[in-house]
C-alpha cells in the first residue's frame, strides 16, 4: 500500500518519446535533486513511444510513488505533451525537463527558489540558459542563429528559448494560447500576457543514450511559420489594467 503524499508544491513534467534508455536514470536524478527541497510530483507524458518506454515507466512507478504517467496513443508533438502534463498536474508550480537527460535536475532547486521569492509568480517565467551547450557544432550554430533571429523579431528578452528546463505557475501556463511548438515561445507568450522572463544559467549535458528526435533543417522550416504566427499574436495582444475588483 502506497503512503499518502502531502499536497505537492512542484510538478516536474517530462515529455518523452522513445527514451527507454533514459527513463529510469532521469527519474532517479529528479528525486535525488528534490528530496528535502519541496513536496513534488513527477509527471511523465509518453508521446506515442513505440519502444520500451511504457514498460520502463511502469517499472519506475513501482519504485517511485510520486511518479504518474500519461500516454498519448499517437504522437502529438512535444508542445502537446507538455500541455498534457501541465493539465494533469496538481501542484501550483511546474518545472519542465527534456526527457533525453541533457537537462540537469540538480538545477531545479535554484530556479524554484527564484519563483518562490517573486512578488507575483503568475507573472514570471524562469527560463534555463544553456551557457555551455553539449551538442554538435551544427546544432550549436543553428541554435545561435535561430535565437538571435527570434530575439530580434519578438524582443522576448531570452538568450535561449530552446532549453527544456523552465519553471512557471500552472495557472499562468493554462492561460496561454495553445499551438504546436508553443514550448519554444513561452518567453514571448509570457511577455504577451503581461509577465516577466528571467533567464538563469543552467548545466547542459551531452546525450549519452538514444537519438535526437529533431533535425536542423526541418526545425528551421517549421520555425519560420511559428515566428510569423507568434508575431501576429503579439500584435493582437492587449493587457488590461485593473483599477479595482469586487471581492
N, C-alpha and C positions, 0 to 999 in steps of 0.2 A: 504494500500500500504506500502510495507516494505521500510524502509530508506536504501539508498545505503550505503554499508560499505566501509571503507577505505581498501586499499590492506593490507591483513594480514601479519604480520611478523612471526607468530607462528600458526601452526596447531596442535591441540590436537586430536590424533587418538585413538579411543576406540573400540576395538573388543569386541563383546558381542554375547552370545548365551544363550537364556532362562534366561535373567536377568530382567524380568519385574518389579521386586520389587526394583531394584537398579537404574533404568534408570533416573527417574526424580530427585532424590536426588543428584546423582553424577553430572548430567549436571548443576544443580544449584550451586554445590560446585565449579565446574570448572569456571563458570562465576564469582563467588564472588572472587576467587583466582586471576583471571587475569584482571578483570576490572581495568583500570587505569595503568596496568603494561605493556601491549603490545596490539597492534591490533592483534586479533586472530580469528581463525575459529575452530569449533569443528566438527569432522567427526566421526560419529558412523557407524561401519560396523556390520550389523546383519548377523551373520554366520549361516543362516538357522534355526532361532528360530522357535519353534512350540508352544510357549506360547503367551502371550500378549505383548511381547517386541515390535513388529512392531507398535501396536496401541499406546503404551506408547511413542514411538519415534515420531509418528505423533502428539500426544498431545504436546510434548515438542517443536516441530518445530513451532507451533502456538505462543509459548511464547518466544522462543529464536531465533531471526533471523540469528544468527551466526552458527546455527546448520544445518548440512547437513547429510544425511544418504545414505548409500549404502546397498543393501541387496543381499546376496548370496541365490540363490534359494535352494541349498542344502549345508549342512555344508562341508567346505573345510579345517577347522582347523585354529588355531589362527595365525599361521605364514602367511597364505594366506590372512586372514582377515586384518592383519596389512599391508601387501603389497598393498592390495586393497585400504586401507585408505590413505597410503602414495602417491600412484599414483593419487588419487582423490584430494589431497591437492594442494593448490596454493601457500602456504607460503614457505619461504626458510627454516625455522626451523621447526622441528617436535618433538613433545613430545608424547610418548605412555603411556597409562594407562590401567591397567586391568579394566574390567567393573564390577567387583564384589564389588567395594567400599573399598577394603583393601588398595590400594594406596591412598595417601592424595594429592589432587590437590594443597593444600597450599604449597607443596614443589617445585612446578614448577618454581616460580619466581627466587629462588636462583640458580637453575640449569640453567635457561635461562641466568642469569647474567654471569655465567662462560662461557657459549658458546659464548655470545656476545663479551667477552673480549679476546677470543682466537685469536692468530695470524692468524691461518687458520682453521676456524670452520669445513671445509670439511674434515679435518684430525683429528677430535676429536669426541669421544663418551662420553657423560656424563651419567654414569650408577648409578641408585639408589642402595643403600646398606641398606637392612632392618636389622639394627643392633639390633632391638628388635622385633623378629618375634612374631606375634599374631596368631599362628597356633597351631595345636595339637602337642604333643611331638613326635609322629611318623613322622609327616611331617617335623618338625624341624631337627630331627636327620638324616632322609633320605636326606634332602636337604644339610645338613652339609657334609655328606659323599660324595654326588654327586659333590658338589662344590670343595671339596678337590681333588677328583679324576680328575675332569676336569682341574683344575689349574695345576696339576702335568703333565698331558698329553699334554695340549695345551699351557701352560705358558701364559695365557691370562690376567694376572695382575688384576684379578677381583674376589673379595670375594663372590659376589652374582649375578650370571647371571640370576637367576630366577625372579628377581624383574621386574615387568612390567613397572616401571617408568624409562624411558630413554629419552635422548634428543640427536638429531643429525641433520645434514642437509638433506634435501630431496634428493639433488643431490648425496650425498655420499651413502645413502641407496640404491638408484636406480642403483648404480654402483656395488653392491654386488651380489655374486652368490645367486640364489634363490632355496630353497628346503624346504620341510616340516620340521617344528620345528626349522627353522633357527633363530627365535626370541630368542632362548635360547643361541645362539652362536654369537650374534652380537659383543661382545668384541673381540673374536678371529678373526672374519671376518674383523673388522676394523683394527686390527693389521696387518692382512694379506695384507690389502690394503695400508699399509704404514702409518697408523694413530696412534693416542694415545688414551688411555682409562683413564678416571678419574672417580673414584668411590666416591660418596658423600652419607653420612648417611642420610636416609630419614625415615619418620614416616611409621609405618605399623599398620593397624587396624584389629581387628577381623572381620570376615564375620558376618554381622548381619542379612542378608536376603539371601534366595536362598541357593543352594547347590553347592559344588565344582564340576567342570567338569573333574577333574583328580584324578586318584588313584595312590598310591605309587608304586605298583608292575608294572602296565602297563607302567608308565612313566619311570621306571628304565630299563625295557626291551627295550623300544624304544631308550632310551638314549645310549645304548651300540653301536648300529649301527650308530647312529648320530655321536658319538665321533669318530668312525673309519673313517666315511666319512669326517668330518672336518679335522682330522689329514692328510688325503690324500690330501685335498685341500691345506692345509698349505705347505705340502712338494712340491707341484707343483707350488707354487706361486713365482712370481718374480716382484719386483717393480723397474721400470726403473728410472734412474737418468737423468733428462732432463737438458742438457747443455744450450740450447737456443731454442727458438721457434719463428717463424715468427709472427709478429703482424697482 
